[in-house]
Structure formats: structure tokens, C-alpha cells
Amino acid sequence: MIRLRGVTRCFQLGEQRVMGLDDVDLDVAAGDYVAVMGPSGSGKSTLLNVLGLLDAPDAGEYWLQDEATAGLSEGRRAELRSRLIGFIFQSYHLIPRLTALENIELPMLLAGIDPAERRRRSSALVERLGLGDRIAHRPGELSGGQRQRVAIARAMIMQPSLLLADEPTGNLDSRSGAEVVALLEELNGEGLTLIVVTHDPSLGQRAARQLNMRDGRIIEDIQRERRDARG
């Protein structure tokens, strides 16, 4: 599903040139469960931004589902993001003035999906994620775990094949974090490709594959047997 070859991304911070990604090669198959780990500044979030077509490399090649992404127009990149990729962030990125249901349905509204289909999809996800009694609440009226479940529903509403999660449990207590991890692993078990950036060693060790990064490079690629959400 994903293929990177020689991907490099540099940033200029004052007079200092910082290597976000340094000649990275990576293959990720459909249905993989990958944790990306490393110290701050190692390139984890830069890698996630490139994979999510939120940023473009300075050099190298990135294929997403056999489509070369170099040189794509911003319109085409936005189309691929909408159709193929779901995003989950540590700080949720929900719109405060919208209800939980309106936040979940927002990507479909922007994509021009008709109201009947929007309601069909959102109703199924709301029921599955246990949010039925919270859909009329705004983010400020929800717990951290509930906000993250709303964010997961929003990420899944366009039925993506790739889910990118940046520290998805970072702002959650241990119980809420475990519930979010179980949900993400359940989705992965149904065939969704899951890539998680995390500082949490216990979460990293759950993944079937763990990439350790340092100074913009993948220095270790650990393969494990797959495990279910209860494992």
C-alpha cells in the first residue's frame, strides 16, 4: 500500500538545517499494524505528515496504492487524503462550536455526500463507538476518551483504507487509553492499515511491526506476530 524510496525532508530553523527525514526507505502492506517510535525530533511526525500527504518530501519517491505522489496537484492530494486516509491526533482537533455528531459528519459534508448517506454512516459509527447519548454534546462537554472516540469516528466516516494516529492516547488516562487502543486494533483486525506514532513503549510493543527512528532515519524495524486487542 505504501512505498517510500530515498525520501528526504529538510527544515531550515534560523541558520540551522534540520533533517526531518534522511533517505528513508519503507514498505507498508495493506492491513499492517505499525508503531513508529523514537525520541522527540527523531522524524516520527514528519514521516506521518509525509505519509498523510500533509507535507511533501524534498527528494525521493512516495507511492500510495501504486500512485506516485510526487508532483501531484494540491487538489489531487486533497482527493487522496479524503478518499484513502483517516487522521487521529493527540489533541483531537475537534471544532468546539460543533456537536459531536456534526464533527463526525463534517468530512462527508465537505465531500458533498447527501444527507441520507451521511446519517446512515454516522448512525452506524455512533452506535458502534458507544456515543449515542453524547452526539448532541459539544467537545467541551465530553471527557477525553469520548472526544477521542468522536475523533476516531470522524477519521473513519469516509471509510479510509489507511489510518494515521499521532499519539492517540497521549492525553488520556490509562483506562480511556486502553479503550482507544482496543478500538484501533479492532479496526486493524478488520483490514484497516494502522500506523501509530507513540512514545508509549507498551503501545509500541502491541504493534505487529515497530519502527524505531533517530535523526530522521529508521534505525530498527522489528517484526512481531500479530495479536488481537485483548492480547
Phi and psi in degrees as a GROMACS rama.xvg file:
@    title "Ramachandran Plot"
@    xaxis  label "Phi"
@    yaxis  label "Psi"
@TYPE xy
-122.345  136.009  ILE-2
-142.867  119.014  ARG-3
-112.335  138.606  LEU-4
-136.143  115.512  ARG-5
61.7273  34.1833  GLY-6
-77.3599  127.591  VAL-7
-129.918  137.567  THR-8
-140.452  121.199  ARG-9
-114.546  150.332  CYS-10
-128.82  142.461  PHE-11
-102.937  112.366  GLN-12
-111.513  96.5001  LEU-13
65.1022  -123.389  GLY-14
-92.8541  -1.58024  GLU-15
-98.8309  134.794  GLN-16
-99.468  119.495  ARG-17
-109.628  130.837  VAL-18
-91.0273  103.838  MET-19
-72.2239  -45.3695  GLY-20
-132.724  135.944  LEU-21
-126.19  92.7298  ASP-22
56.5236  55.0055  ASP-23
-88.5888  129.522  VAL-24
-110.949  135.236  ASP-25
-158.353  136.406  LEU-26
-122.791  131.299  ASP-27
-128.783  122.313  VAL-28
-84.4617  156.058  ALA-29
-58.0496  134.113  ALA-30
88.2205  -1.70281  GLY-31
-66.6902  156.469  ASP-32
-125.212  106.226  TYR-33
-121.118  129.998  VAL-34
-105.217  133.518  ALA-35
-110.788  122.24  VAL-36
-129.919  163.132  MET-37
152.234  165.154  GLY-38
-67.17  164.997  PRO-39
-55.8622  136.614  SER-40
83.6279  7.58517  GLY-41
-81.9676  -14.9069  SER-42
113.255  3.45177  GLY-43
-59.2816  -54.6338  LYS-44
-68.9835  -33.7992  SER-45
-61.4601  -43.3481  THR-46
-60.2522  -44.6941  LEU-47
-63.256  -40.1664  LEU-48
-64.8439  -38.1192  ASN-49
-67.5569  -45.4814  VAL-50
-61.3901  -34.6685  LEU-51
-86.0907  6.07028  GLY-52
60.6825  25.9732  LEU-53
-87.662  -17.5878  LEU-54
-142.765  155.896  ASP-55
-117.858  140.687  ALA-56
-69.5061  156.869  PRO-57
-78.8283  -28.4053  ASP-58
-151.649  160.131  ALA-59
98.4424  -178.919  GLY-60
-130.018  141.229  GLU-61
-132.014  118.267  TYR-62
-106.461  132.037  TRP-63
-120.733  115.482  LEU-64
47.9946  50.4727  GLN-65
68.5821  10.4124  ASP-66
-106.267  123.795  GLU-67
-70.1159  128.202  ALA-68
-94.4025  -13.0444  THR-69
-63.5336  131.846  ALA-70
80.4114  3.89653  GLY-71
-68.7815  147.422  LEU-72
-68.116  158.987  SER-73
-63.0393  -32.8691  GLU-74
-62.5472  -42.9337  GLY-75
-68.8157  -38.4817  ARG-76
-62.6518  -41.6448  ARG-77
-64.2127  -38.1272  ALA-78
-63.3807  -44.1485  GLU-79
-64.7503  -41.2317  LEU-80
-59.5204  -45.5562  ARG-81
-65.6347  -38.4476  SER-82
-85.7093  -32.9401  ARG-83
-113.24  -22.6455  LEU-84
-124.369  133.129  ILE-85
-112.173  145.145  GLY-86
-121.582  137.563  PHE-87
-129.816  133.969  ILE-88
-121.926  156.486  PHE-89
-58.2646  -39.6792  GLN-90
-96.5984  17.3896  SER-91
71.7868  -46.0491  TYR-92
58.1561  38.1652  HIS-93
-83.8904  154.427  LEU-94
-88.272  116.67  ILE-95
-58.6042  -34.3128  PRO-96
-81.9903  -9.5136  ARG-97
-95.5245  149.15  LEU-98
-71.3531  170.02  THR-99
-57.2465  -45.2962  ALA-100
-64.1244  -41.3189  LEU-101
-66.0979  -37.1197  GLU-102
-63.1051  -42.3475  ASN-103
-64.1519  -40.2037  ILE-104
-83.7894  -9.66032  GLU-105
-56.1039  -46.084  LEU-106
-59.4267  -35.3822  PRO-107
-70.5375  -37.7523  MET-108
-61.1183  -44.6011  LEU-109
-66.4657  -28.1863  LEU-110
-85.7663  -2.60837  ALA-111
78.3138  22.2772  GLY-112
-75.5315  138.024  ILE-113
-68.523  154.927  ASP-114
-57.0625  -37.7492  PRO-115
-64.3335  -42.3193  ALA-116
-70.2805  -37.146  GLU-117
-59.2695  -45.6502  ARG-118
-68.5623  -35.9199  ARG-119
-63.0996  -47.5685  ARG-120
-66.6617  -45.9267  ARG-121
-67.6037  -36.084  SER-122
-62.4808  -41.7039  SER-123
-64.4696  -42.461  ALA-124
-71.3598  -40.2637  LEU-125
-59.3931  -43.0004  VAL-126
-65.9211  -43.5062  GLU-127
-64.4823  -37.3167  ARG-128
-91.5897  4.91905  LEU-129
67.8544  35.4088  GLY-130
-108.034  11.2481  LEU-131
-55.8669  -36.3847  GLY-132
-91.7915  6.85617  ASP-133
-120.449  2.06249  ARG-134
-67.2918  -24.087  ILE-135
-89.7654  -2.11049  ALA-136
-86.5871  147.221  HIS-137
-85.7526  160.839  ARG-138
-51.8859  -37.3097  PRO-139
-65.7116  -14.6326  GLY-140
-99.5891  6.36188  GLU-141
-111.673  153.032  LEU-142
-73.1307  168.182  SER-143
-58.812  -43.6375  GLY-144
-63.1013  -39.4492  GLY-145
-67.4129  -39.7401  GLN-146
-62.4454  -40.2927  ARG-147
-68.771  -34.3407  GLN-148
-66.877  -36.9303  ARG-149
-62.4434  -42.8659  VAL-150
-63.1115  -38.508  ALA-151
-66.1505  -42.627  ILE-152
-60.828  -42.5449  ALA-153
-62.3388  -40.6374  ARG-154
-65.9936  -30.3321  ALA-155
-92.5036  -10.7418  MET-156
-65.571  -26.8106  ILE-157
-90.6672  9.58807  MET-158
55.7648  56.5709  GLN-159
-73.0043  165.039  PRO-160
-101.861  -11.3389  SER-161
-130.598  127.93  LEU-162
-117.619  122.792  LEU-163
-109.908  121.314  LEU-164
-122.134  121.041  ALA-165
-104.058  104.43  ASP-166
49.5334  56.5646  GLU-167
-66.1667  -18.9815  PRO-168
-109.905  6.78798  THR-169
-61.8141  -30.6796  GLY-170
-104.826  14.0776  ASN-171
-110.883  151.183  LEU-172
-70.745  170.041  ASP-173
-61.7764  -39.165  SER-174
-67.8906  -48.4286  ARG-175
-63.4546  -38.6987  SER-176
-61.6944  -42.6762  GLY-177
-63.5727  -36.7983  ALA-178
-66.5944  -40.7929  GLU-179
-65.6169  -43.8571  VAL-180
-60.6665  -44.0371  VAL-181
-60.3975  -39.8867  ALA-182
-66.0268  -45.5537  LEU-183
-61.5545  -40.9782  LEU-184
-70.088  -31.3477  GLU-185
-64.0888  -44.0627  GLU-186
-63.1843  -41.6408  LEU-187
-61.7657  -39.3024  ASN-188
-62.9788  -21.0469  GLY-189
-90.2031  4.41279  GLU-190
112.53  -4.75139  GLY-191
-72.0365  134.534  LEU-192
-76.9859  125.781  THR-193
-121.917  122.741  LEU-194
-123.547  120.213  ILE-195
-119.566  124.605  VAL-196
-90.5239  128.885  VAL-197
-153.083  151.556  THR-198
-97.8109  -5.93806  HIS-199
-84.7398  110.566  ASP-200
-59.5677  -35.6682  PRO-201
-66.3455  -36.1795  SER-202
-71.4977  -42.8041  LEU-203
-58.7133  -37.5643  GLY-204
-75.368  -14.4464  GLN-205
-76.0772  -27.6467  ARG-206
-68.7399  149.383  ALA-207
-68.3678  -19.662  ALA-208
-144.586  133.28  ARG-209
-124.662  121.576  GLN-210
-101.605  123.858  LEU-211
-103.547  128.523  ASN-212
-115.872  151.183  MET-213
-156.11  132.711  ARG-214
52.5039  40.4742  ASP-215
79.7083  5.59019  GLY-216
-119.303  150.405  ARG-217
-84.5933  111.081  ILE-218
-97.7238  -12.8215  ILE-219
-154.593  137.682  GLU-220
-129.438  100.737  ASP-221
-99.1751  126.234  ILE-222
-105.379  133.852  GLN-223
-129.472  165.499  ARG-224
-69.2858  145.782  GLU-225
-66.694  148.587  ARG-226
-134.927  154.833  ARG-227
-88.9967  176.997  ASP-228
-65.7632  -17.382  ALA-229
-89.7037  -11.796  ARG-230
